[in-house]
Amino acid sequence: MAKKLYIGNLSFNTTESQLRDLFAQVGTVTSCDVIMDKFTNKPRGFAFVEMSTEEEAQKAISEFDGKDVDGRMLKVNEAKPRENRGGGGGGHGGGRGRRDFSNNRW
């Protein structure tokens, strides 16, 4: 079963291709995503790499956690499930409704 890893403290110059090649040294990489800032379209300094098996993922953690890549010490561990931060929020005013000034209430 595939296992997703979190890769932190990446150099902003590290590419998806370089990361994929690095992790391919210890097993089969099924996916590799360098996370980009949605406004600037520049790397945010972390990525997710999915290894094809639990064993390959553990080998990648032991091999690359603390490894110097592009002058940065990588932080590699199992990715945690994404938190649900709630939805939407929508609109201005936070859903308070109309103000009623007739009796000094909101």
C-alpha positions in Angstrom: 0.0 0.0 0.0 1.3 3.4 -0.9 2.5 5.8 1.8 2.6 9.6 1.6 5.5 11.5 3.1 5.8 15.1 4.1 9.1 16.7 3.0 9.8 20.0 4.8 12.6 22.6 4.8 13.1 22.4 1.1 15.2 24.9 -0.7 13.0 27.1 -2.9 15.2 26.0 -5.8 14.5 22.3 -5.4 12.3 21.1 -8.3 9.8 18.3 -8.4 12.1 16.4 -10.8 15.0 16.6 -8.4 12.9 15.5 -5.5 11.5 12.6 -7.5 15.0 11.5 -8.6 16.2 11.7 -5.0 13.4 9.5 -3.5 13.6 7.1 -6.4 17.0 6.0 -5.0 15.2 4.1 -2.2 12.1 2.9 -4.1 9.2 3.6 -6.4 7.8 7.1 -6.3 4.1 7.0 -7.2 3.6 10.8 -6.9 5.6 13.9 -6.1 4.1 17.4 -5.4 6.1 20.5 -4.5 3.5 22.8 -3.0 3.3 26.2 -4.7 1.9 29.4 -3.3 -1.4 30.1 -5.1 -0.8 33.9 -5.3 2.9 34.1 -6.2 3.2 30.6 -7.9 6.5 30.1 -6.1 7.5 27.1 -4.0 6.4 27.2 -0.3 9.3 25.1 0.9 7.6 21.8 1.4 6.4 18.8 -0.7 4.6 15.5 -0.5 6.1 12.3 -2.0 4.2 9.1 -2.2 6.2 5.9 -2.1 4.7 2.6 -3.4 5.1 0.6 -0.1 5.3 1.2 3.6 8.8 -0.3 3.6 10.0 2.1 0.9 8.5 5.0 2.9 10.3 4.0 6.1 13.6 3.6 4.2 13.1 7.1 2.7 12.5 8.5 6.2 15.6 6.9 7.6 17.7 7.8 4.6 16.6 11.4 3.9 15.5 12.9 7.2 18.2 15.4 8.2 20.0 15.0 4.8 21.5 18.2 3.3 19.8 19.0 -0.1 20.6 22.3 -1.7 22.0 23.6 1.5 18.9 22.7 3.6 18.5 19.9 6.1 15.4 18.0 5.0 12.6 17.1 7.4 11.0 13.9 6.2 8.2 12.1 8.0 4.8 10.4 7.4 2.2 12.9 6.1 -0.7 13.5 8.5 -4.2 13.4 7.1 -5.4 16.8 6.0 -7.3 18.6 8.6 -10.8 19.9 7.7 -10.6 23.6 8.4 -14.2 24.2 7.9 -15.7 25.6 4.8 -16.4 28.8 3.1 -16.9 31.6 5.5 -18.5 33.5 2.7 -19.3 37.2 2.3 -18.8 40.2 4.5 -20.1 40.7 7.9 -19.8 37.1 9.1 -23.5 36.2 8.8 -24.7 38.7 11.4 -27.7 39.7 9.4 -29.1 43.2 9.2 -28.9 45.7 12.0 -32.1 46.8 13.6 -31.6 50.3 15.0 -35.2 50.8 16.0 -34.6 49.5 19.5 -30.8 49.7 19.7 -30.3 46.0 18.9 -28.4 44.3 16.2 
